[in-house]
Amino acid sequence: MDKNTQTELEAAVFRRLIGHLQQHTEVQNIDLMILADFCRNCLAKWYAAEAVEKGISVDYEQAREIVYGMPYNEWRDKFQKDATPEQLAAYQSKIKS
């Protein structure tokens, strides 16, 4: 596979991942952090960092809007739930190990 085709496939997969996360708002960021060690905010940070590497002006808030499909504050107000004590304990356990 040539590099251009690989890049196109990777971009398409990323778009599908973002779309999947936007559709599944019931999946909380803390759950993603516990299970996969990354969340929507991590994706936004990576997006913004890669933009900087390429000399493109995309800040963290702009990247979060791309990842969340709306301004982060709006997503948080609509979909984010308070973490349960069990979720917090699982996350704390994960970061300590």
Jmol script that loads the backbone (N, CA, C; Angstrom):
load data "model"
ATOM      1  N   MET A   1       0.849  -1.175   0.000  1.00  0.00           N
ATOM      2  CA  MET A   1       0.000   0.000   0.000  1.00  0.00           C
ATOM      3  C   MET A   1       0.895   1.239   0.000  1.00  0.00           C
ATOM      4  N   ASP A   2       0.554   2.180  -0.856  1.00  0.00           N
ATOM      5  CA  ASP A   2       1.366   3.404  -0.887  1.00  0.00           C
ATOM      6  C   ASP A   2       0.985   4.317   0.277  1.00  0.00           C
ATOM      7  N   LYS A   3       1.863   5.242   0.600  1.00  0.00           N
ATOM      8  CA  LYS A   3       1.719   6.125   1.758  1.00  0.00           C
ATOM      9  C   LYS A   3       0.457   6.988   1.672  1.00  0.00           C
ATOM     10  N   ASN A   4       0.144   7.494   0.487  1.00  0.00           N
ATOM     11  CA  ASN A   4      -1.038   8.338   0.313  1.00  0.00           C
ATOM     12  C   ASN A   4      -2.319   7.546   0.610  1.00  0.00           C
ATOM     13  N   THR A   5      -2.401   6.320   0.118  1.00  0.00           N
ATOM     14  CA  THR A   5      -3.569   5.474   0.374  1.00  0.00           C
ATOM     15  C   THR A   5      -3.678   5.169   1.860  1.00  0.00           C
ATOM     16  N   GLN A   6      -2.555   4.880   2.486  1.00  0.00           N
ATOM     17  CA  GLN A   6      -2.552   4.609   3.923  1.00  0.00           C
ATOM     18  C   GLN A   6      -3.069   5.821   4.699  1.00  0.00           C
ATOM     19  N   THR A   7      -2.591   6.992   4.337  1.00  0.00           N
ATOM     20  CA  THR A   7      -3.035   8.227   4.999  1.00  0.00           C
ATOM     21  C   THR A   7      -4.535   8.440   4.805  1.00  0.00           C
ATOM     22  N   GLU A   8      -5.037   8.210   3.603  1.00  0.00           N
ATOM     23  CA  GLU A   8      -6.471   8.349   3.335  1.00  0.00           C
ATOM     24  C   GLU A   8      -7.284   7.370   4.173  1.00  0.00           C
ATOM     25  N   LEU A   9      -6.814   6.131   4.287  1.00  0.00           N
ATOM     26  CA  LEU A   9      -7.517   5.138   5.107  1.00  0.00           C
ATOM     27  C   LEU A   9      -7.498   5.525   6.581  1.00  0.00           C
ATOM     28  N   GLU A  10      -6.353   5.972   7.056  1.00  0.00           N
ATOM     29  CA  GLU A  10      -6.250   6.388   8.457  1.00  0.00           C
ATOM     30  C   GLU A  10      -7.172   7.567   8.745  1.00  0.00           C
ATOM     31  N   ALA A  11      -7.255   8.502   7.821  1.00  0.00           N
ATOM     32  CA  ALA A  11      -8.148   9.655   8.002  1.00  0.00           C
ATOM     33  C   ALA A  11      -9.605   9.204   8.032  1.00  0.00           C
ATOM     34  N   ALA A  12      -9.969   8.272   7.167  1.00  0.00           N
ATOM     35  CA  ALA A  12     -11.343   7.759   7.144  1.00  0.00           C
ATOM     36  C   ALA A  12     -11.671   7.023   8.437  1.00  0.00           C
ATOM     37  N   VAL A  13     -10.725   6.252   8.944  1.00  0.00           N
ATOM     38  CA  VAL A  13     -10.935   5.545  10.209  1.00  0.00           C
ATOM     39  C   VAL A  13     -11.099   6.543  11.347  1.00  0.00           C
ATOM     40  N   PHE A  14     -10.288   7.584  11.363  1.00  0.00           N
ATOM     41  CA  PHE A  14     -10.407   8.614  12.394  1.00  0.00           C
ATOM     42  C   PHE A  14     -11.782   9.271  12.343  1.00  0.00           C
ATOM     43  N   ARG A  15     -12.247   9.601  11.133  1.00  0.00           N
ATOM     44  CA  ARG A  15     -13.570  10.212  11.003  1.00  0.00           C
ATOM     45  C   ARG A  15     -14.658   9.275  11.514  1.00  0.00           C
ATOM     46  N   ARG A  16     -14.521   7.974  11.244  1.00  0.00           N
ATOM     47  CA  ARG A  16     -15.501   7.006  11.757  1.00  0.00           C
ATOM     48  C   ARG A  16     -15.446   6.931  13.274  1.00  0.00           C
ATOM     49  N   LEU A  17     -14.251   6.942  13.850  1.00  0.00           N
ATOM     50  CA  LEU A  17     -14.107   6.918  15.304  1.00  0.00           C
ATOM     51  C   LEU A  17     -14.773   8.146  15.918  1.00  0.00           C
ATOM     52  N   ILE A  18     -14.509   9.310  15.376  1.00  0.00           N
ATOM     53  CA  ILE A  18     -15.103  10.545  15.884  1.00  0.00           C
ATOM     54  C   ILE A  18     -16.627  10.482  15.760  1.00  0.00           C
ATOM     55  N   GLY A  19     -17.118  10.042  14.618  1.00  0.00           N
ATOM     56  CA  GLY A  19     -18.563   9.913  14.426  1.00  0.00           C
ATOM     57  C   GLY A  19     -19.183   8.931  15.408  1.00  0.00           C
ATOM     58  N   HIS A  20     -18.500   7.836  15.644  1.00  0.00           N
ATOM     59  CA  HIS A  20     -18.972   6.828  16.597  1.00  0.00           C
ATOM     60  C   HIS A  20     -19.063   7.418  18.002  1.00  0.00           C
ATOM     61  N   LEU A  21     -18.036   8.137  18.414  1.00  0.00           N
ATOM     62  CA  LEU A  21     -18.056   8.752  19.738  1.00  0.00           C
ATOM     63  C   LEU A  21     -19.124   9.841  19.830  1.00  0.00           C
ATOM     64  N   GLN A  22     -19.353  10.559  18.750  1.00  0.00           N
ATOM     65  CA  GLN A  22     -20.396  11.588  18.755  1.00  0.00           C
ATOM     66  C   GLN A  22     -21.786  10.968  18.851  1.00  0.00           C
ATOM     67  N   GLN A  23     -21.974   9.800  18.250  1.00  0.00           N
ATOM     68  CA  GLN A  23     -23.266   9.114  18.321  1.00  0.00           C
ATOM     69  C   GLN A  23     -23.489   8.466  19.684  1.00  0.00           C
ATOM     70  N   HIS A  24     -22.432   8.031  20.314  1.00  0.00           N
ATOM     71  CA  HIS A  24     -22.549   7.298  21.573  1.00  0.00           C
ATOM     72  C   HIS A  24     -22.194   8.187  22.760  1.00  0.00           C
ATOM     73  N   THR A  25     -23.054   9.175  22.962  1.00  0.00           N
ATOM     74  CA  THR A  25     -22.842  10.120  24.050  1.00  0.00           C
ATOM     75  C   THR A  25     -23.031   9.477  25.415  1.00  0.00           C
ATOM     76  N   GLU A  26     -23.635   8.294  25.449  1.00  0.00           N
ATOM     77  CA  GLU A  26     -23.785   7.585  26.723  1.00  0.00           C
ATOM     78  C   GLU A  26     -22.450   7.070  27.248  1.00  0.00           C
ATOM     79  N   VAL A  27     -21.475   6.966  26.371  1.00  0.00           N
ATOM     80  CA  VAL A  27     -20.141   6.545  26.790  1.00  0.00           C
ATOM     81  C   VAL A  27     -19.443   7.763  27.374  1.00  0.00           C
ATOM     82  N   GLN A  28     -19.189   7.700  28.649  1.00  0.00           N
ATOM     83  CA  GLN A  28     -18.583   8.819  29.362  1.00  0.00           C
ATOM     84  C   GLN A  28     -17.064   8.787  29.202  1.00  0.00           C
ATOM     85  N   ASN A  29     -16.455   9.952  29.251  1.00  0.00           N
ATOM     86  CA  ASN A  29     -14.997  10.040  29.120  1.00  0.00           C
ATOM     87  C   ASN A  29     -14.277   9.239  30.195  1.00  0.00           C
ATOM     88  N   ILE A  30     -14.808   9.233  31.412  1.00  0.00           N
ATOM     89  CA  ILE A  30     -14.129   8.484  32.467  1.00  0.00           C
ATOM     90  C   ILE A  30     -14.122   6.991  32.143  1.00  0.00           C
ATOM     91  N   ASP A  31     -15.202   6.498  31.526  1.00  0.00           N
ATOM     92  CA  ASP A  31     -15.238   5.090  31.129  1.00  0.00           C
ATOM     93  C   ASP A  31     -14.163   4.794  30.078  1.00  0.00           C
ATOM     94  N   LEU A  32     -14.027   5.716  29.129  1.00  0.00           N
ATOM     95  CA  LEU A  32     -12.980   5.545  28.117  1.00  0.00           C
ATOM     96  C   LEU A  32     -11.598   5.547  28.768  1.00  0.00           C
ATOM     97  N   MET A  33     -11.386   6.448  29.713  1.00  0.00           N
ATOM     98  CA  MET A  33     -10.084   6.515  30.397  1.00  0.00           C
ATOM     99  C   MET A  33      -9.798   5.223  31.163  1.00  0.00           C
ATOM    100  N   ILE A  34     -10.807   4.687  31.832  1.00  0.00           N
ATOM    101  CA  ILE A  34     -10.624   3.455  32.605  1.00  0.00           C
ATOM    102  C   ILE A  34     -10.306   2.295  31.674  1.00  0.00           C
ATOM    103  N   LEU A  35     -11.060   2.188  30.593  1.00  0.00           N
ATOM    104  CA  LEU A  35     -10.921   1.028  29.711  1.00  0.00           C
ATOM    105  C   LEU A  35      -9.794   1.148  28.689  1.00  0.00           C
ATOM    106  N   ALA A  36      -9.608   2.347  28.151  1.00  0.00           N
ATOM    107  CA  ALA A  36      -8.697   2.492  27.012  1.00  0.00           C
ATOM    108  C   ALA A  36      -7.544   3.455  27.250  1.00  0.00           C
ATOM    109  N   ASP A  37      -7.548   4.132  28.392  1.00  0.00           N
ATOM    110  CA  ASP A  37      -6.499   5.078  28.743  1.00  0.00           C
ATOM    111  C   ASP A  37      -6.438   6.281  27.804  1.00  0.00           C
ATOM    112  N   PHE A  38      -7.580   6.623  27.190  1.00  0.00           N
ATOM    113  CA  PHE A  38      -7.717   7.862  26.429  1.00  0.00           C
ATOM    114  C   PHE A  38      -9.198   8.203  26.388  1.00  0.00           C
ATOM    115  N   CYS A  39      -9.500   9.469  26.081  1.00  0.00           N
ATOM    116  CA  CYS A  39     -10.892   9.894  25.982  1.00  0.00           C
ATOM    117  C   CYS A  39     -11.020  10.932  24.872  1.00  0.00           C
ATOM    118  N   ARG A  40     -12.196  11.501  24.768  1.00  0.00           N
ATOM    119  CA  ARG A  40     -12.425  12.528  23.745  1.00  0.00           C
ATOM    120  C   ARG A  40     -11.475  13.711  23.918  1.00  0.00           C
ATOM    121  N   ASN A  41     -11.232  14.102  25.166  1.00  0.00           N
ATOM    122  CA  ASN A  41     -10.311  15.217  25.409  1.00  0.00           C
ATOM    123  C   ASN A  41      -8.894  14.872  24.966  1.00  0.00           C
ATOM    124  N   CYS A  42      -8.486  13.637  25.175  1.00  0.00           N
ATOM    125  CA  CYS A  42      -7.164  13.206  24.709  1.00  0.00           C
ATOM    126  C   CYS A  42      -7.080  13.331  23.189  1.00  0.00           C
ATOM    127  N   LEU A  43      -8.123  12.880  22.495  1.00  0.00           N
ATOM    128  CA  LEU A  43      -8.138  12.995  21.036  1.00  0.00           C
ATOM    129  C   LEU A  43      -8.003  14.460  20.613  1.00  0.00           C
ATOM    130  N   ALA A  44      -8.707  15.338  21.316  1.00  0.00           N
ATOM    131  CA  ALA A  44      -8.625  16.764  20.986  1.00  0.00           C
ATOM    132  C   ALA A  44      -7.222  17.303  21.233  1.00  0.00           C
ATOM    133  N   LYS A  45      -6.594  16.883  22.322  1.00  0.00           N
ATOM    134  CA  LYS A  45      -5.219  17.322  22.603  1.00  0.00           C
ATOM    135  C   LYS A  45      -4.270  16.827  21.521  1.00  0.00           C
ATOM    136  N   TRP A  46      -4.433  15.578  21.114  1.00  0.00           N
ATOM    137  CA  TRP A  46      -3.581  15.021  20.058  1.00  0.00           C
ATOM    138  C   TRP A  46      -3.813  15.767  18.747  1.00  0.00           C
ATOM    139  N   TYR A  47      -5.068  16.081  18.446  1.00  0.00           N
ATOM    140  CA  TYR A  47      -5.423  16.805  17.227  1.00  0.00           C
ATOM    141  C   TYR A  47      -4.742  18.173  17.215  1.00  0.00           C
ATOM    142  N   ALA A  48      -4.889  18.902  18.318  1.00  0.00           N
ATOM    143  CA  ALA A  48      -4.280  20.235  18.415  1.00  0.00           C
ATOM    144  C   ALA A  48      -2.761  20.154  18.326  1.00  0.00           C
ATOM    145  N   ALA A  49      -2.167  19.158  18.954  1.00  0.00           N
ATOM    146  CA  ALA A  49      -0.709  19.002  18.919  1.00  0.00           C
ATOM    147  C   ALA A  49      -0.218  18.712  17.500  1.00  0.00           C
ATOM    148  N   GLU A  50      -0.941  17.870  16.786  1.00  0.00           N
ATOM    149  CA  GLU A  50      -0.553  17.569  15.404  1.00  0.00           C
ATOM    150  C   GLU A  50      -0.708  18.796  14.515  1.00  0.00           C
ATOM    151  N   ALA A  51      -1.727  19.608  14.782  1.00  0.00           N
ATOM    152  CA  ALA A  51      -1.891  20.849  14.025  1.00  0.00           C
ATOM    153  C   ALA A  51      -0.686  21.751  14.233  1.00  0.00           C
ATOM    154  N   VAL A  52      -0.242  21.885  15.481  1.00  0.00           N
ATOM    155  CA  VAL A  52       0.945  22.695  15.782  1.00  0.00           C
ATOM    156  C   VAL A  52       2.151  22.154  15.020  1.00  0.00           C
ATOM    157  N   GLU A  53       2.305  20.840  15.031  1.00  0.00           N
ATOM    158  CA  GLU A  53       3.441  20.215  14.315  1.00  0.00           C
ATOM    159  C   GLU A  53       3.437  20.568  12.829  1.00  0.00           C
ATOM    160  N   LYS A  54       2.232  20.730  12.274  1.00  0.00           N
ATOM    161  CA  LYS A  54       2.108  21.033  10.847  1.00  0.00           C
ATOM    162  C   LYS A  54       2.024  22.537  10.585  1.00  0.00           C
ATOM    163  N   GLY A  55       2.135  23.348  11.648  1.00  0.00           N
ATOM    164  CA  GLY A  55       2.061  24.798  11.477  1.00  0.00           C
ATOM    165  C   GLY A  55       0.655  25.301  11.191  1.00  0.00           C
ATOM    166  N   ILE A  56      -0.349  24.540  11.627  1.00  0.00           N
ATOM    167  CA  ILE A  56      -1.748  24.902  11.402  1.00  0.00           C
ATOM    168  C   ILE A  56      -2.319  25.431  12.714  1.00  0.00           C
ATOM    169  N   SER A  57      -3.075  26.496  12.629  1.00  0.00           N
ATOM    170  CA  SER A  57      -3.630  27.131  13.815  1.00  0.00           C
ATOM    171  C   SER A  57      -4.948  26.468  14.217  1.00  0.00           C
ATOM    172  N   VAL A  58      -4.865  25.486  15.108  1.00  0.00           N
ATOM    173  CA  VAL A  58      -6.035  24.848  15.703  1.00  0.00           C
ATOM    174  C   VAL A  58      -5.727  24.737  17.188  1.00  0.00           C
ATOM    175  N   ASP A  59      -6.480  25.476  18.004  1.00  0.00           N
ATOM    176  CA  ASP A  59      -6.224  25.392  19.435  1.00  0.00           C
ATOM    177  C   ASP A  59      -7.043  24.253  20.050  1.00  0.00           C
ATOM    178  N   TYR A  60      -6.818  24.018  21.318  1.00  0.00           N
ATOM    179  CA  TYR A  60      -7.462  22.908  22.026  1.00  0.00           C
ATOM    180  C   TYR A  60      -8.983  23.008  21.986  1.00  0.00           C
ATOM    181  N   GLU A  61      -9.531  24.191  22.200  1.00  0.00           N
ATOM    182  CA  GLU A  61     -10.995  24.346  22.182  1.00  0.00           C
ATOM    183  C   GLU A  61     -11.563  24.080  20.793  1.00  0.00           C
ATOM    184  N   GLN A  62     -10.865  24.516  19.759  1.00  0.00           N
ATOM    185  CA  GLN A  62     -11.305  24.217  18.390  1.00  0.00           C
ATOM    186  C   GLN A  62     -11.247  22.719  18.135  1.00  0.00           C
ATOM    187  N   ALA A  63     -10.198  22.085  18.605  1.00  0.00           N
ATOM    188  CA  ALA A  63     -10.063  20.639  18.427  1.00  0.00           C
ATOM    189  C   ALA A  63     -11.160  19.894  19.189  1.00  0.00           C
ATOM    190  N   ARG A  64     -11.489  20.359  20.389  1.00  0.00           N
ATOM    191  CA  ARG A  64     -12.578  19.713  21.138  1.00  0.00           C
ATOM    192  C   ARG A  64     -13.901  19.841  20.393  1.00  0.00           C
ATOM    193  N   GLU A  65     -14.144  20.974  19.773  1.00  0.00           N
ATOM    194  CA  GLU A  65     -15.381  21.130  19.012  1.00  0.00           C
ATOM    195  C   GLU A  65     -15.421  20.156  17.832  1.00  0.00           C
ATOM    196  N   ILE A  66     -14.285  19.915  17.205  1.00  0.00           N
ATOM    197  CA  ILE A  66     -14.207  18.937  16.117  1.00  0.00           C
ATOM    198  C   ILE A  66     -14.508  17.541  16.658  1.00  0.00           C
ATOM    199  N   VAL A  67     -13.899  17.190  17.772  1.00  0.00           N
ATOM    200  CA  VAL A  67     -14.070  15.848  18.336  1.00  0.00           C
ATOM    201  C   VAL A  67     -15.479  15.647  18.886  1.00  0.00           C
ATOM    202  N   TYR A  68     -15.986  16.615  19.621  1.00  0.00           N
ATOM    203  CA  TYR A  68     -17.306  16.485  20.245  1.00  0.00           C
ATOM    204  C   TYR A  68     -18.454  16.755  19.276  1.00  0.00           C
ATOM    205  N   GLY A  69     -18.180  17.456  18.173  1.00  0.00           N
ATOM    206  CA  GLY A  69     -19.229  17.795  17.223  1.00  0.00           C
ATOM    207  C   GLY A  69     -20.051  19.002  17.649  1.00  0.00           C
ATOM    208  N   MET A  70     -19.604  19.684  18.681  1.00  0.00           N
ATOM    209  CA  MET A  70     -20.257  20.877  19.223  1.00  0.00           C
ATOM    210  C   MET A  70     -19.301  21.473  20.241  1.00  0.00           C
ATOM    211  N   PRO A  71     -19.555  22.693  20.686  1.00  0.00           N
ATOM    212  CA  PRO A  71     -18.696  23.244  21.736  1.00  0.00           C
ATOM    213  C   PRO A  71     -18.710  22.319  22.959  1.00  0.00           C
ATOM    214  N   TYR A  72     -17.544  22.170  23.571  1.00  0.00           N
ATOM    215  CA  TYR A  72     -17.417  21.249  24.702  1.00  0.00           C
ATOM    216  C   TYR A  72     -18.408  21.568  25.812  1.00  0.00           C
ATOM    217  N   ASN A  73     -18.584  22.839  26.166  1.00  0.00           N
ATOM    218  CA  ASN A  73     -19.507  23.199  27.250  1.00  0.00           C
ATOM    219  C   ASN A  73     -20.928  22.734  26.953  1.00  0.00           C
ATOM    220  N   GLU A  74     -21.323  22.814  25.692  1.00  0.00           N
ATOM    221  CA  GLU A  74     -22.652  22.342  25.292  1.00  0.00           C
ATOM    222  C   GLU A  74     -22.751  20.821  25.460  1.00  0.00           C
ATOM    223  N   TRP A  75     -21.735  20.102  24.998  1.00  0.00           N
ATOM    224  CA  TRP A  75     -21.731  18.639  25.142  1.00  0.00           C
ATOM    225  C   TRP A  75     -21.781  18.266  26.619  1.00  0.00           C
ATOM    226  N   ARG A  76     -20.955  18.921  27.414  1.00  0.00           N
ATOM    227  CA  ARG A  76     -20.900  18.629  28.854  1.00  0.00           C
ATOM    228  C   ARG A  76     -22.275  18.829  29.495  1.00  0.00           C
ATOM    229  N   ASP A  77     -22.921  19.942  29.177  1.00  0.00           N
ATOM    230  CA  ASP A  77     -24.230  20.224  29.762  1.00  0.00           C
ATOM    231  C   ASP A  77     -25.293  19.215  29.325  1.00  0.00           C
ATOM    232  N   LYS A  78     -25.210  18.753  28.085  1.00  0.00           N
ATOM    233  CA  LYS A  78     -26.208  17.815  27.560  1.00  0.00           C
ATOM    234  C   LYS A  78     -25.955  16.367  27.977  1.00  0.00           C
ATOM    235  N   PHE A  79     -24.691  15.948  28.012  1.00  0.00           N
ATOM    236  CA  PHE A  79     -24.410  14.520  28.073  1.00  0.00           C
ATOM    237  C   PHE A  79     -23.537  14.050  29.225  1.00  0.00           C
ATOM    238  N   GLN A  80     -22.731  14.910  29.785  1.00  0.00           N
ATOM    239  CA  GLN A  80     -21.795  14.444  30.818  1.00  0.00           C
ATOM    240  C   GLN A  80     -22.516  14.231  32.140  1.00  0.00           C
ATOM    241  N   LYS A  81     -22.248  13.096  32.737  1.00  0.00           N
ATOM    242  CA  LYS A  81     -22.809  12.771  34.046  1.00  0.00           C
ATOM    243  C   LYS A  81     -21.693  12.826  35.076  1.00  0.00           C
ATOM    244  N   ASP A  82     -22.070  13.026  36.313  1.00  0.00           N
ATOM    245  CA  ASP A  82     -21.080  12.971  37.388  1.00  0.00           C
ATOM    246  C   ASP A  82     -20.534  11.555  37.478  1.00  0.00           C
ATOM    247  N   ALA A  83     -19.252  11.456  37.695  1.00  0.00           N
ATOM    248  CA  ALA A  83     -18.630  10.137  37.853  1.00  0.00           C
ATOM    249  C   ALA A  83     -19.145   9.496  39.140  1.00  0.00           C
ATOM    250  N   THR A  84     -19.375   8.214  39.058  1.00  0.00           N
ATOM    251  CA  THR A  84     -19.817   7.478  40.245  1.00  0.00           C
ATOM    252  C   THR A  84     -18.604   7.199  41.134  1.00  0.00           C
ATOM    253  N   PRO A  85     -18.839   6.902  42.400  1.00  0.00           N
ATOM    254  CA  PRO A  85     -17.717   6.516  43.262  1.00  0.00           C
ATOM    255  C   PRO A  85     -16.944   5.314  42.693  1.00  0.00           C
ATOM    256  N   GLU A  86     -17.658   4.389  42.080  1.00  0.00           N
ATOM    257  CA  GLU A  86     -17.004   3.214  41.478  1.00  0.00           C
ATOM    258  C   GLU A  86     -16.107   3.615  40.309  1.00  0.00           C
ATOM    259  N   GLN A  87     -16.586   4.519  39.475  1.00  0.00           N
ATOM    260  CA  GLN A  87     -15.780   4.994  38.352  1.00  0.00           C
ATOM    261  C   GLN A  87     -14.534   5.717  38.851  1.00  0.00           C
ATOM    262  N   LEU A  88     -14.715   6.581  39.829  1.00  0.00           N
ATOM    263  CA  LEU A  88     -13.570   7.310  40.381  1.00  0.00           C
ATOM    264  C   LEU A  88     -12.551   6.360  40.994  1.00  0.00           C
ATOM    265  N   ALA A  89     -13.020   5.343  41.709  1.00  0.00           N
ATOM    266  CA  ALA A  89     -12.108   4.369  42.311  1.00  0.00           C
ATOM    267  C   ALA A  89     -11.368   3.583  41.232  1.00  0.00           C
ATOM    268  N   ALA A  90     -12.070   3.180  40.192  1.00  0.00           N
ATOM    269  CA  ALA A  90     -11.430   2.437  39.100  1.00  0.00           C
ATOM    270  C   ALA A  90     -10.391   3.302  38.403  1.00  0.00           C
ATOM    271  N   TYR A  91     -10.710   4.569  38.189  1.00  0.00           N
ATOM    272  CA  TYR A  91      -9.763   5.481  37.539  1.00  0.00           C
ATOM    273  C   TYR A  91      -8.557   5.708  38.424  1.00  0.00           C
ATOM    274  N   GLN A  92      -8.767   5.958  39.697  1.00  0.00           N
ATOM    275  CA  GLN A  92      -7.655   6.160  40.640  1.00  0.00           C
ATOM    276  C   GLN A  92      -6.752   4.917  40.697  1.00  0.00           C
ATOM    277  N   SER A  93      -7.373   3.759  40.697  1.00  0.00           N
ATOM    278  CA  SER A  93      -6.615   2.517  40.713  1.00  0.00           C
ATOM    279  C   SER A  93      -5.751   2.382  39.459  1.00  0.00           C
ATOM    280  N   LYS A  94      -6.316   2.776  38.337  1.00  0.00           N
ATOM    281  CA  LYS A  94      -5.600   2.676  37.055  1.00  0.00           C
ATOM    282  C   LYS A  94      -4.395   3.620  37.020  1.00  0.00           C
ATOM    283  N   ILE A  95      -4.579   4.859  37.489  1.00  0.00           N
ATOM    284  CA  ILE A  95      -3.479   5.814  37.382  1.00  0.00           C
ATOM    285  C   ILE A  95      -2.376   5.540  38.419  1.00  0.00           C
ATOM    286  N   LYS A  96      -2.708   4.809  39.470  1.00  0.00           N
ATOM    287  CA  LYS A  96      -1.700   4.478  40.469  1.00  0.00           C
ATOM    288  C   LYS A  96      -0.844   3.289  40.033  1.00  0.00           C
ATOM    289  N   SER A  97      -1.357   2.495  39.099  1.00  0.00           N
ATOM    290  CA  SER A  97      -0.582   1.302  38.685  1.00  0.00           C
ATOM    291  C   SER A  97       0.309   1.555  37.509  1.00  0.00           C
TER     292      SER A  97
END
end "model"
wireframe off; spacefill off
backbone 0.3
color backbone group
